[in-house]
Amino acid sequence: MTTITIHIPDERLNELRERAARLNMSPEEFVWATVVERLDSPMEDFQHAVDYVLKKNQALYKRLG
């Protein structure tokens, strides 16, 4: 397994610790679970959002192009 180091602002680290504690997890376990959840989730939600924005702003993009 590979180790990744990230920099987290103190206020966000405190929030991370609080959320992990509420779930009886360590911050590291919480982060790992979140990463797994995001990697396992379908990209369909993101693609839907992209399609919506492109369709909504289609006329603007044509004028700018």
mmCIF file of the N, C-alpha and C atoms, coordinates in Angstrom:
data_MODEL
# 
_entry.id   MODEL 
# 
loop_
_atom_site.group_PDB 
_atom_site.id 
_atom_site.type_symbol 
_atom_site.label_atom_id 
_atom_site.label_alt_id 
_atom_site.label_comp_id 
_atom_site.label_asym_id 
_atom_site.label_entity_id 
_atom_site.label_seq_id 
_atom_site.pdbx_PDB_ins_code 
_atom_site.Cartn_x 
_atom_site.Cartn_y 
_atom_site.Cartn_z 
_atom_site.occupancy 
_atom_site.B_iso_or_equiv 
_atom_site.pdbx_formal_charge 
_atom_site.auth_seq_id 
_atom_site.auth_comp_id 
_atom_site.auth_asym_id 
_atom_site.auth_atom_id 
_atom_site.pdbx_PDB_model_num 
ATOM 1   N N  . MET A 1 1  ? 0.842   -1.174 0.000   1.00 0.00 ? 1  MET A N  1 
ATOM 2   C CA . MET A 1 1  ? 0.000   0.000  0.000   1.00 0.00 ? 1  MET A CA 1 
ATOM 3   C C  . MET A 1 1  ? 0.887   1.237  0.000   1.00 0.00 ? 1  MET A C  1 
ATOM 4   N N  . THR A 1 2  ? 0.446   2.275  -0.666  1.00 0.00 ? 2  THR A N  1 
ATOM 5   C CA . THR A 1 2  ? 1.185   3.522  -0.758  1.00 0.00 ? 2  THR A CA 1 
ATOM 6   C C  . THR A 1 2  ? 0.629   4.540  0.226   1.00 0.00 ? 2  THR A C  1 
ATOM 7   N N  . THR A 1 3  ? 1.496   5.378  0.746   1.00 0.00 ? 3  THR A N  1 
ATOM 8   C CA . THR A 1 3  ? 1.092   6.446  1.655   1.00 0.00 ? 3  THR A CA 1 
ATOM 9   C C  . THR A 1 3  ? 1.045   7.759  0.893   1.00 0.00 ? 3  THR A C  1 
ATOM 10  N N  . ILE A 1 4  ? -0.013  8.536  1.124   1.00 0.00 ? 4  ILE A N  1 
ATOM 11  C CA . ILE A 1 4  ? -0.161  9.860  0.530   1.00 0.00 ? 4  ILE A CA 1 
ATOM 12  C C  . ILE A 1 4  ? -0.210  10.873 1.665   1.00 0.00 ? 4  ILE A C  1 
ATOM 13  N N  . THR A 1 5  ? 0.537   11.950 1.517   1.00 0.00 ? 5  THR A N  1 
ATOM 14  C CA . THR A 1 5  ? 0.528   13.029 2.500   1.00 0.00 ? 5  THR A CA 1 
ATOM 15  C C  . THR A 1 5  ? -0.219  14.208 1.910   1.00 0.00 ? 5  THR A C  1 
ATOM 16  N N  . ILE A 1 6  ? -1.152  14.757 2.676   1.00 0.00 ? 6  ILE A N  1 
ATOM 17  C CA . ILE A 1 6  ? -1.886  15.945 2.229   1.00 0.00 ? 6  ILE A CA 1 
ATOM 18  C C  . ILE A 1 6  ? -1.812  17.011 3.307   1.00 0.00 ? 6  ILE A C  1 
ATOM 19  N N  . HIS A 1 7  ? -1.950  18.245 2.891   1.00 0.00 ? 7  HIS A N  1 
ATOM 20  C CA . HIS A 1 7  ? -1.961  19.364 3.826   1.00 0.00 ? 7  HIS A CA 1 
ATOM 21  C C  . HIS A 1 7  ? -3.413  19.787 4.035   1.00 0.00 ? 7  HIS A C  1 
ATOM 22  N N  . ILE A 1 8  ? -3.813  19.872 5.294   1.00 0.00 ? 8  ILE A N  1 
ATOM 23  C CA . ILE A 1 8  ? -5.186  20.234 5.636   1.00 0.00 ? 8  ILE A CA 1 
ATOM 24  C C  . ILE A 1 8  ? -5.140  21.439 6.573   1.00 0.00 ? 8  ILE A C  1 
ATOM 25  N N  . PRO A 1 9  ? -5.865  22.501 6.252   1.00 0.00 ? 9  PRO A N  1 
ATOM 26  C CA . PRO A 1 9  ? -5.916  23.645 7.171   1.00 0.00 ? 9  PRO A CA 1 
ATOM 27  C C  . PRO A 1 9  ? -6.464  23.200 8.532   1.00 0.00 ? 9  PRO A C  1 
ATOM 28  N N  . ASP A 1 10 ? -6.003  23.850 9.575   1.00 0.00 ? 10 ASP A N  1 
ATOM 29  C CA . ASP A 1 10 ? -6.377  23.454 10.934  1.00 0.00 ? 10 ASP A CA 1 
ATOM 30  C C  . ASP A 1 10 ? -7.886  23.366 11.143  1.00 0.00 ? 10 ASP A C  1 
ATOM 31  N N  . GLU A 1 11 ? -8.630  24.335 10.613  1.00 0.00 ? 11 GLU A N  1 
ATOM 32  C CA . GLU A 1 11 ? -10.080 24.318 10.826  1.00 0.00 ? 11 GLU A CA 1 
ATOM 33  C C  . GLU A 1 11 ? -10.728 23.117 10.146  1.00 0.00 ? 11 GLU A C  1 
ATOM 34  N N  . ARG A 1 12 ? -10.214 22.727 8.997   1.00 0.00 ? 12 ARG A N  1 
ATOM 35  C CA . ARG A 1 12 ? -10.759 21.549 8.312   1.00 0.00 ? 12 ARG A CA 1 
ATOM 36  C C  . ARG A 1 12 ? -10.337 20.267 9.018   1.00 0.00 ? 12 ARG A C  1 
ATOM 37  N N  . LEU A 1 13 ? -9.137  20.252 9.562   1.00 0.00 ? 13 LEU A N  1 
ATOM 38  C CA . LEU A 1 13 ? -8.674  19.084 10.313  1.00 0.00 ? 13 LEU A CA 1 
ATOM 39  C C  . LEU A 1 13 ? -9.552  18.876 11.543  1.00 0.00 ? 13 LEU A C  1 
ATOM 40  N N  . ASN A 1 14 ? -9.899  19.953 12.210  1.00 0.00 ? 14 ASN A N  1 
ATOM 41  C CA . ASN A 1 14 ? -10.794 19.840 13.369  1.00 0.00 ? 14 ASN A CA 1 
ATOM 42  C C  . ASN A 1 14 ? -12.143 19.266 12.956  1.00 0.00 ? 14 ASN A C  1 
ATOM 43  N N  . GLU A 1 15 ? -12.661 19.725 11.830  1.00 0.00 ? 15 GLU A N  1 
ATOM 44  C CA . GLU A 1 15 ? -13.936 19.204 11.330  1.00 0.00 ? 15 GLU A CA 1 
ATOM 45  C C  . GLU A 1 15 ? -13.809 17.721 10.988  1.00 0.00 ? 15 GLU A C  1 
ATOM 46  N N  . LEU A 1 16 ? -12.707 17.345 10.365  1.00 0.00 ? 16 LEU A N  1 
ATOM 47  C CA . LEU A 1 16 ? -12.451 15.947 10.034  1.00 0.00 ? 16 LEU A CA 1 
ATOM 48  C C  . LEU A 1 16 ? -12.427 15.093 11.289  1.00 0.00 ? 16 LEU A C  1 
ATOM 49  N N  . ARG A 1 17 ? -11.731 15.546 12.298  1.00 0.00 ? 17 ARG A N  1 
ATOM 50  C CA . ARG A 1 17 ? -11.654 14.796 13.560  1.00 0.00 ? 17 ARG A CA 1 
ATOM 51  C C  . ARG A 1 17 ? -13.023 14.641 14.208  1.00 0.00 ? 17 ARG A C  1 
ATOM 52  N N  . GLU A 1 18 ? -13.817 15.718 14.187  1.00 0.00 ? 18 GLU A N  1 
ATOM 53  C CA . GLU A 1 18 ? -15.151 15.677 14.787  1.00 0.00 ? 18 GLU A CA 1 
ATOM 54  C C  . GLU A 1 18 ? -16.058 14.692 14.056  1.00 0.00 ? 18 GLU A C  1 
ATOM 55  N N  . ARG A 1 19 ? -16.058 14.754 12.750  1.00 0.00 ? 19 ARG A N  1 
ATOM 56  C CA . ARG A 1 19 ? -16.911 13.838 11.972  1.00 0.00 ? 19 ARG A CA 1 
ATOM 57  C C  . ARG A 1 19 ? -16.487 12.391 12.162  1.00 0.00 ? 19 ARG A C  1 
ATOM 58  N N  . ALA A 1 20 ? -15.194 12.155 12.162  1.00 0.00 ? 20 ALA A N  1 
ATOM 59  C CA . ALA A 1 20 ? -14.694 10.794 12.369  1.00 0.00 ? 20 ALA A CA 1 
ATOM 60  C C  . ALA A 1 20 ? -15.086 10.296 13.755  1.00 0.00 ? 20 ALA A C  1 
ATOM 61  N N  . ALA A 1 21 ? -14.953 11.138 14.761  1.00 0.00 ? 21 ALA A N  1 
ATOM 62  C CA . ALA A 1 21 ? -15.285 10.744 16.129  1.00 0.00 ? 21 ALA A CA 1 
ATOM 63  C C  . ALA A 1 21 ? -16.764 10.384 16.255  1.00 0.00 ? 21 ALA A C  1 
ATOM 64  N N  . ARG A 1 22 ? -17.625 11.141 15.564  1.00 0.00 ? 22 ARG A N  1 
ATOM 65  C CA . ARG A 1 22 ? -19.059 10.841 15.608  1.00 0.00 ? 22 ARG A CA 1 
ATOM 66  C C  . ARG A 1 22 ? -19.368 9.454  15.062  1.00 0.00 ? 22 ARG A C  1 
ATOM 67  N N  . LEU A 1 23 ? -18.505 8.966  14.192  1.00 0.00 ? 23 LEU A N  1 
ATOM 68  C CA . LEU A 1 23 ? -18.687 7.645  13.596  1.00 0.00 ? 23 LEU A CA 1 
ATOM 69  C C  . LEU A 1 23 ? -17.798 6.594  14.251  1.00 0.00 ? 23 LEU A C  1 
ATOM 70  N N  . ASN A 1 24 ? -17.180 6.971  15.373  1.00 0.00 ? 24 ASN A N  1 
ATOM 71  C CA . ASN A 1 24 ? -16.254 6.074  16.085  1.00 0.00 ? 24 ASN A CA 1 
ATOM 72  C C  . ASN A 1 24 ? -15.142 5.572  15.167  1.00 0.00 ? 24 ASN A C  1 
ATOM 73  N N  . MET A 1 25 ? -14.602 6.486  14.378  1.00 0.00 ? 25 MET A N  1 
ATOM 74  C CA . MET A 1 25 ? -13.519 6.162  13.456  1.00 0.00 ? 25 MET A CA 1 
ATOM 75  C C  . MET A 1 25 ? -12.345 7.090  13.732  1.00 0.00 ? 25 MET A C  1 
ATOM 76  N N  . SER A 1 26 ? -11.179 6.651  13.323  1.00 0.00 ? 26 SER A N  1 
ATOM 77  C CA . SER A 1 26 ? -10.029 7.554  13.344  1.00 0.00 ? 26 SER A CA 1 
ATOM 78  C C  . SER A 1 26 ? -10.149 8.471  12.126  1.00 0.00 ? 26 SER A C  1 
ATOM 79  N N  . PRO A 1 27 ? -9.481  9.614  12.153  1.00 0.00 ? 27 PRO A N  1 
ATOM 80  C CA . PRO A 1 27 ? -9.508  10.470 10.963  1.00 0.00 ? 27 PRO A CA 1 
ATOM 81  C C  . PRO A 1 27 ? -9.006  9.739  9.719   1.00 0.00 ? 27 PRO A C  1 
ATOM 82  N N  . GLU A 1 28 ? -7.992  8.901  9.884   1.00 0.00 ? 28 GLU A N  1 
ATOM 83  C CA . GLU A 1 28 ? -7.454  8.155  8.754   1.00 0.00 ? 28 GLU A CA 1 
ATOM 84  C C  . GLU A 1 28 ? -8.487  7.177  8.185   1.00 0.00 ? 28 GLU A C  1 
ATOM 85  N N  . GLU A 1 29 ? -9.223  6.501  9.064   1.00 0.00 ? 29 GLU A N  1 
ATOM 86  C CA . GLU A 1 29 ? -10.269 5.578  8.610   1.00 0.00 ? 29 GLU A CA 1 
ATOM 87  C C  . GLU A 1 29 ? -11.373 6.335  7.879   1.00 0.00 ? 29 GLU A C  1 
ATOM 88  N N  . PHE A 1 30 ? -11.727 7.493  8.420   1.00 0.00 ? 30 PHE A N  1 
ATOM 89  C CA . PHE A 1 30 ? -12.770 8.319  7.811   1.00 0.00 ? 30 PHE A CA 1 
ATOM 90  C C  . PHE A 1 30 ? -12.354 8.757  6.404   1.00 0.00 ? 30 PHE A C  1 
ATOM 91  N N  . VAL A 1 31 ? -11.122 9.237  6.267   1.00 0.00 ? 31 VAL A N  1 
ATOM 92  C CA . VAL A 1 31 ? -10.633 9.670  4.963   1.00 0.00 ? 31 VAL A CA 1 
ATOM 93  C C  . VAL A 1 31 ? -10.614 8.490  3.996   1.00 0.00 ? 31 VAL A C  1 
ATOM 94  N N  . TRP A 1 32 ? -10.118 7.340  4.443   1.00 0.00 ? 32 TRP A N  1 
ATOM 95  C CA . TRP A 1 32 ? -10.061 6.167  3.573   1.00 0.00 ? 32 TRP A CA 1 
ATOM 96  C C  . TRP A 1 32 ? -11.468 5.769  3.124   1.00 0.00 ? 32 TRP A C  1 
ATOM 97  N N  . ALA A 1 33 ? -12.424 5.738  4.040   1.00 0.00 ? 33 ALA A N  1 
ATOM 98  C CA . ALA A 1 33 ? -13.798 5.374  3.693   1.00 0.00 ? 33 ALA A CA 1 
ATOM 99  C C  . ALA A 1 33 ? -14.387 6.362  2.691   1.00 0.00 ? 33 ALA A C  1 
ATOM 100 N N  . THR A 1 34 ? -14.068 7.630  2.854   1.00 0.00 ? 34 THR A N  1 
ATOM 101 C CA . THR A 1 34 ? -14.566 8.655  1.939   1.00 0.00 ? 34 THR A CA 1 
ATOM 102 C C  . THR A 1 34 ? -13.962 8.489  0.554   1.00 0.00 ? 34 THR A C  1 
ATOM 103 N N  . VAL A 1 35 ? -12.677 8.204  0.498   1.00 0.00 ? 35 VAL A N  1 
ATOM 104 C CA . VAL A 1 35 ? -12.016 7.980  -0.793  1.00 0.00 ? 35 VAL A CA 1 
ATOM 105 C C  . VAL A 1 35 ? -12.630 6.778  -1.493  1.00 0.00 ? 35 VAL A C  1 
ATOM 106 N N  . VAL A 1 36 ? -12.804 5.697  -0.777  1.00 0.00 ? 36 VAL A N  1 
ATOM 107 C CA . VAL A 1 36 ? -13.393 4.493  -1.370  1.00 0.00 ? 36 VAL A CA 1 
ATOM 108 C C  . VAL A 1 36 ? -14.802 4.791  -1.884  1.00 0.00 ? 36 VAL A C  1 
ATOM 109 N N  . GLU A 1 37 ? -15.580 5.505  -1.088  1.00 0.00 ? 37 GLU A N  1 
ATOM 110 C CA . GLU A 1 37 ? -16.947 5.852  -1.496  1.00 0.00 ? 37 GLU A CA 1 
ATOM 111 C C  . GLU A 1 37 ? -16.945 6.668  -2.780  1.00 0.00 ? 37 GLU A C  1 
ATOM 112 N N  . ARG A 1 38 ? -16.075 7.664  -2.866  1.00 0.00 ? 38 ARG A N  1 
ATOM 113 C CA . ARG A 1 38 ? -16.015 8.511  -4.063  1.00 0.00 ? 38 ARG A CA 1 
ATOM 114 C C  . ARG A 1 38 ? -15.537 7.719  -5.280  1.00 0.00 ? 38 ARG A C  1 
ATOM 115 N N  . LEU A 1 39 ? -14.557 6.858  -5.100  1.00 0.00 ? 39 LEU A N  1 
ATOM 116 C CA . LEU A 1 39 ? -14.047 6.081  -6.223  1.00 0.00 ? 39 LEU A CA 1 
ATOM 117 C C  . LEU A 1 39 ? -15.064 5.059  -6.707  1.00 0.00 ? 39 LEU A C  1 
ATOM 118 N N  . ASP A 1 40 ? -15.886 4.555  -5.792  1.00 0.00 ? 40 ASP A N  1 
ATOM 119 C CA . ASP A 1 40 ? -16.888 3.562  -6.155  1.00 0.00 ? 40 ASP A CA 1 
ATOM 120 C C  . ASP A 1 40 ? -18.164 4.179  -6.712  1.00 0.00 ? 40 ASP A C  1 
ATOM 121 N N  . SER A 1 41 ? -18.377 5.465  -6.495  1.00 0.00 ? 41 SER A N  1 
ATOM 122 C CA . SER A 1 41 ? -19.610 6.103  -6.955  1.00 0.00 ? 41 SER A CA 1 
ATOM 123 C C  . SER A 1 41 ? -19.519 6.351  -8.457  1.00 0.00 ? 41 SER A C  1 
ATOM 124 N N  . PRO A 1 42 ? -20.626 6.213  -9.125  1.00 0.00 ? 42 PRO A N  1 
ATOM 125 C CA . PRO A 1 42 ? -20.609 6.396  -10.575 1.00 0.00 ? 42 PRO A CA 1 
ATOM 126 C C  . PRO A 1 42 ? -20.347 7.851  -10.947 1.00 0.00 ? 42 PRO A C  1 
ATOM 127 N N  . MET A 1 43 ? -19.703 8.024  -12.059 1.00 0.00 ? 43 MET A N  1 
ATOM 128 C CA . MET A 1 43 ? -19.423 9.363  -12.558 1.00 0.00 ? 43 MET A CA 1 
ATOM 129 C C  . MET A 1 43 ? -20.663 9.975  -13.206 1.00 0.00 ? 43 MET A C  1 
ATOM 130 N N  . GLU A 1 44 ? -21.771 9.242  -13.173 1.00 0.00 ? 44 GLU A N  1 
ATOM 131 C CA . GLU A 1 44 ? -22.993 9.715  -13.812 1.00 0.00 ? 44 GLU A CA 1 
ATOM 132 C C  . GLU A 1 44 ? -23.473 11.028 -13.210 1.00 0.00 ? 44 GLU A C  1 
ATOM 133 N N  . ASP A 1 45 ? -23.366 11.182 -11.897 1.00 0.00 ? 45 ASP A N  1 
ATOM 134 C CA . ASP A 1 45 ? -23.807 12.422 -11.258 1.00 0.00 ? 45 ASP A CA 1 
ATOM 135 C C  . ASP A 1 45 ? -23.025 13.609 -11.804 1.00 0.00 ? 45 ASP A C  1 
ATOM 136 N N  . PHE A 1 46 ? -21.714 13.432 -11.923 1.00 0.00 ? 46 PHE A N  1 
ATOM 137 C CA . PHE A 1 46 ? -20.877 14.497 -12.459 1.00 0.00 ? 46 PHE A CA 1 
ATOM 138 C C  . PHE A 1 46 ? -21.241 14.775 -13.910 1.00 0.00 ? 46 PHE A C  1 
ATOM 139 N N  . GLN A 1 47 ? -21.389 13.733 -14.695 1.00 0.00 ? 47 GLN A N  1 
ATOM 140 C CA . GLN A 1 47 ? -21.716 13.909 -16.104 1.00 0.00 ? 47 GLN A CA 1 
ATOM 141 C C  . GLN A 1 47 ? -23.070 14.584 -16.259 1.00 0.00 ? 47 GLN A C  1 
ATOM 142 N N  . HIS A 1 48 ? -24.023 14.234 -15.419 1.00 0.00 ? 48 HIS A N  1 
ATOM 143 C CA . HIS A 1 48 ? -25.344 14.873 -15.461 1.00 0.00 ? 48 HIS A CA 1 
ATOM 144 C C  . HIS A 1 48 ? -25.210 16.375 -15.202 1.00 0.00 ? 48 HIS A C  1 
ATOM 145 N N  . ALA A 1 49 ? -24.403 16.744 -14.229 1.00 0.00 ? 49 ALA A N  1 
ATOM 146 C CA . ALA A 1 49 ? -24.194 18.158 -13.909 1.00 0.00 ? 49 ALA A CA 1 
ATOM 147 C C  . ALA A 1 49 ? -23.542 18.885 -15.084 1.00 0.00 ? 49 ALA A C  1 
ATOM 148 N N  . VAL A 1 50 ? -22.561 18.261 -15.703 1.00 0.00 ? 50 VAL A N  1 
ATOM 149 C CA . VAL A 1 50 ? -21.890 18.863 -16.852 1.00 0.00 ? 50 VAL A CA 1 
ATOM 150 C C  . VAL A 1 50 ? -22.889 19.067 -17.990 1.00 0.00 ? 50 VAL A C  1 
ATOM 151 N N  . ASP A 1 51 ? -23.663 18.051 -18.290 1.00 0.00 ? 51 ASP A N  1 
ATOM 152 C CA . ASP A 1 51 ? -24.651 18.147 -19.362 1.00 0.00 ? 51 ASP A CA 1 
ATOM 153 C C  . ASP A 1 51 ? -25.658 19.251 -19.091 1.00 0.00 ? 51 ASP A C  1 
ATOM 154 N N  . TYR A 1 52 ? -26.095 19.373 -17.850 1.00 0.00 ? 52 TYR A N  1 
ATOM 155 C CA . TYR A 1 52 ? -27.062 20.408 -17.472 1.00 0.00 ? 52 TYR A CA 1 
ATOM 156 C C  . TYR A 1 52 ? -26.484 21.798 -17.713 1.00 0.00 ? 52 TYR A C  1 
ATOM 157 N N  . VAL A 1 53 ? -25.268 22.014 -17.255 1.00 0.00 ? 53 VAL A N  1 
ATOM 158 C CA . VAL A 1 53 ? -24.640 23.337 -17.402 1.00 0.00 ? 53 VAL A CA 1 
ATOM 159 C C  . VAL A 1 53 ? -24.422 23.664 -18.876 1.00 0.00 ? 53 VAL A C  1 
ATOM 160 N N  . LEU A 1 54 ? -23.951 22.692 -19.638 1.00 0.00 ? 54 LEU A N  1 
ATOM 161 C CA . LEU A 1 54 ? -23.728 22.941 -21.062 1.00 0.00 ? 54 LEU A CA 1 
ATOM 162 C C  . LEU A 1 54 ? -25.023 23.268 -21.787 1.00 0.00 ? 54 LEU A C  1 
ATOM 163 N N  . LYS A 1 55 ? -26.074 22.536 -21.476 1.00 0.00 ? 55 LYS A N  1 
ATOM 164 C CA . LYS A 1 55 ? -27.362 22.782 -22.126 1.00 0.00 ? 55 LYS A CA 1 
ATOM 165 C C  . LYS A 1 55 ? -27.928 24.139 -21.703 1.00 0.00 ? 55 LYS A C  1 
ATOM 166 N N  . LYS A 1 56 ? -27.853 24.438 -20.427 1.00 0.00 ? 56 LYS A N  1 
ATOM 167 C CA . LYS A 1 56 ? -28.406 25.689 -19.901 1.00 0.00 ? 56 LYS A CA 1 
ATOM 168 C C  . LYS A 1 56 ? -27.702 26.899 -20.514 1.00 0.00 ? 56 LYS A C  1 
ATOM 169 N N  . ASN A 1 57 ? -26.407 26.809 -20.726 1.00 0.00 ? 57 ASN A N  1 
ATOM 170 C CA . ASN A 1 57 ? -25.630 27.947 -21.210 1.00 0.00 ? 57 ASN A CA 1 
ATOM 171 C C  . ASN A 1 57 ? -25.260 27.837 -22.689 1.00 0.00 ? 57 ASN A C  1 
ATOM 172 N N  . GLN A 1 58 ? -25.929 26.991 -23.422 1.00 0.00 ? 58 GLN A N  1 
ATOM 173 C CA . GLN A 1 58 ? -25.599 26.734 -24.818 1.00 0.00 ? 58 GLN A CA 1 
ATOM 174 C C  . GLN A 1 58 ? -25.576 28.016 -25.651 1.00 0.00 ? 58 GLN A C  1 
ATOM 175 N N  . ALA A 1 59 ? -26.578 28.857 -25.510 1.00 0.00 ? 59 ALA A N  1 
ATOM 176 C CA . ALA A 1 59 ? -26.634 30.095 -26.308 1.00 0.00 ? 59 ALA A CA 1 
ATOM 177 C C  . ALA A 1 59 ? -25.466 31.018 -25.962 1.00 0.00 ? 59 ALA A C  1 
ATOM 178 N N  . LEU A 1 60 ? -25.148 31.106 -24.700 1.00 0.00 ? 60 LEU A N  1 
ATOM 179 C CA . LEU A 1 60 ? -24.021 31.948 -24.279 1.00 0.00 ? 60 LEU A CA 1 
ATOM 180 C C  . LEU A 1 60 ? -22.713 31.436 -24.863 1.00 0.00 ? 60 LEU A C  1 
ATOM 181 N N  . TYR A 1 61 ? -22.509 30.147 -24.822 1.00 0.00 ? 61 TYR A N  1 
ATOM 182 C CA . TYR A 1 61 ? -21.273 29.571 -25.359 1.00 0.00 ? 61 TYR A CA 1 
ATOM 183 C C  . TYR A 1 61 ? -21.159 29.820 -26.861 1.00 0.00 ? 61 TYR A C  1 
ATOM 184 N N  . LYS A 1 62 ? -22.286 29.764 -27.585 1.00 0.00 ? 62 LYS A N  1 
ATOM 185 C CA . LYS A 1 62 ? -22.264 30.033 -29.024 1.00 0.00 ? 62 LYS A CA 1 
ATOM 186 C C  . LYS A 1 62 ? -21.864 31.483 -29.293 1.00 0.00 ? 62 LYS A C  1 
ATOM 187 N N  . ARG A 1 63 ? -22.411 32.419 -28.500 1.00 0.00 ? 63 ARG A N  1 
ATOM 188 C CA . ARG A 1 63 ? -22.063 33.841 -28.699 1.00 0.00 ? 63 ARG A CA 1 
ATOM 189 C C  . ARG A 1 63 ? -20.599 34.089 -28.379 1.00 0.00 ? 63 ARG A C  1 
ATOM 190 N N  . LEU A 1 64 ? -20.087 33.393 -27.352 1.00 0.00 ? 64 LEU A N  1 
ATOM 191 C CA . LEU A 1 64 ? -18.678 33.591 -26.974 1.00 0.00 ? 64 LEU A CA 1 
ATOM 192 C C  . LEU A 1 64 ? -17.717 32.947 -27.952 1.00 0.00 ? 64 LEU A C  1 
ATOM 193 N N  . GLY A 1 65 ? -18.192 31.907 -28.647 1.00 0.00 ? 65 GLY A N  1 
ATOM 194 C CA . GLY A 1 65 ? -17.328 31.158 -29.557 1.00 0.00 ? 65 GLY A CA 1 
ATOM 195 C C  . GLY A 1 65 ? -17.168 31.819 -30.830 1.00 0.00 ? 65 GLY A C  1 
# 
